[in-house]
Amino acid sequence: MAMNKNGSYTDKVAFVTGAASGIGRAAALAFARQGTSVAVADGSDGATRETVQ
């Protein structure tokens, strides 16, 4: 994913699979902290909801 001119991912969208745990969860949370819009997917519905919240 390309960064903006200011070196951030603000105004970008990231799609993260495996977002319920592990590296996928860490990536989704890191993108969100930077102001990125994040779409997540995982087979574990309950744990995915926890990541989103």
N, C-alpha and C positions, 0 to 999 in steps of 0.2 A: 504494500500500500504506500502510495506517495504522500509525503508530508506536505503541508501547506508551505508557502514561502517563509512563514515565521517559524517553521520547524515543529509544528504541532499537527495533530490530526483533527482539530476542531473543524466543524463543517464537513466532516467525512462520515461515511457509514462503514462499519465493520460487521461482517457476518462470521460468528464464531460457532463452530460445532464442538460438541463435547463440553459445553459450558457448565455442566452440573458439578464438575469436580476437576481437580488436577490442573494441568496446563491450560485447558480450555477455560476453566473458571478464572484462573489468574489473568489470562489474556483479556477476557471480557471485562473484568474489573479494572484492569490497567487502562484499557481503551476508554471506559466510562469516566474514569478519574481525569482523563485528559480532555473531556468534553466531546468525545466521539459518540455519535449515535450508534448503538450496538443492537444487532439482531442476533438472537441466540437460538441454538437447537441442541437437543439432547434427548435420548430415550427415557431418561428419568425425569418425569414431569415435576415431581415434588421438589427435588434438588435443584432443578432448573429455575423454578419459581423463587427459591431462596437466593440464587445468584442474581436474579433480576431485581429483587427487592433491595 
